[in-house]
Amino acid sequence: MGPSDNSITKNDSKIKIQGRLSDWLSKHKLAHRPLGFDYQGVEILQTEPEDWPSIAVALYTYGSNYLRSQCAYDAMPGGLLTSVYHFTKVHDGADQPEEICIKIFVSRVDPRIPSVFWIWKSASFQERESYDMLGIFYENHPCLKRILMPDSWIGWPLRKDYIVPDFYELQDAY
């Protein structure tokens, strides 16, 4: 297995970890890291927050014209936060649409990721929810504010190190 080989050997069989999009991004010298495929064969890539705007534009150019979903999660207390984007390349005459998953890992101390609202308008509410629940700040989002919790809520409820308050105060109940 040489340095340009995009597969790993496991139990005497090769498992390919780089797919078509990763090959295309590599050809265009765009920074990313292939993470393999999920159980349905969807290619998963990782990119850094500072590389995300150029990768997002390249994805749109590549044909990923539909942002199917965006979500975020906290893998472990004190660890990195992850923002996940699922894209679909929908084009005429295709038997099966091509799906792509992009993961962006950020520090929980100052979690900042450029918003892709300006490319895919459907990112608006999804990025707001990730902000509201995990505190990931999506830079240049046109209306980044809480969407599920009241504006006065303190903390990020889906972080694994979040301490649940002993009481809940009803606000604006009348």
Secondary structure, 3 states (H helix, E strand, C coil): CCCCCCEEEECCEEEECCCHHHHHHHHCCCCCEEEEECCCCCEEEECCHHHHHHHHHHHHHHCCCEEEEEEEEECCCCCCEEEEEEEEECCCCCCCCEEEEEEEEECCCCCEEECCCCCCCCHHHHHHHHHHHHCCEEECCCCCCCCCCCCCCCCCCCCCCCCCCCCCCCCCCC
